Amino acid sequence: MIRNPSRLTQRNFARALPLALGAWLLLLSACGGGGYGGGGSMNAMAQNPPVITMEPQSISVSAGSRATFSVAATGYAPLSFQWLENGVAIAGATMASYTIAMTTTADNGASFAVQVSNAYGMKTSSPAMLTVM
């Protein structure tokens, strides 16, 4: 293990790569971006609450068609997802996308949102509307 980042040469850099992720982050933290003892913080890199980078979009489908809503998010892993229909959690809908296999006219006007969470927080998407014709 390389304990002094200022001595990280091309030759011993290859030995530093196999370190566990936590040790590698600690090494970068000790560097502080500008050399040994720069005062960087591993917490600033690791504690990232979810950020929704692509909101679910409203869609229109014909009755009997499939409807799929999707979200994209970043943040400290693992991210968890929970889809909501009209503000109520949908049992088993815990992926980054949610599909209604066969829509009916009863689904018309429903709103769908998703809660994305991790160890550092939770973010709820804007609602997306489903129009069934």
JOQUI-V293512 format. One line per field, one symbol per residue. psi: psi as a letter, one per 30 degrees, with the letter a starting at -180 (. if undefined). burial: # if it has 9 or more other C-alpha atoms within 8 Angstrom, else .. A space follows every 10 residues. Layout:
psi->???
burial->???
//
This chain:
psi->kjfjffgjle efeeffefll eeeeeeeeee egfglkgfgl keeeeeijlk kjfjlkkklk lkkflkkkkl lklllklkkk kjkkkhgkkj kfiglflkkj ejllfffkfk kklkkklafg akkklkkkkk kk.
burial->....#..#.. .##..#.... ...####### ##..##.#.# ##.....### .#..##..#. #.#.###.## ######..## #####...## ..#....#.. .###..##.# ########.# .##.#.#### ##.
//
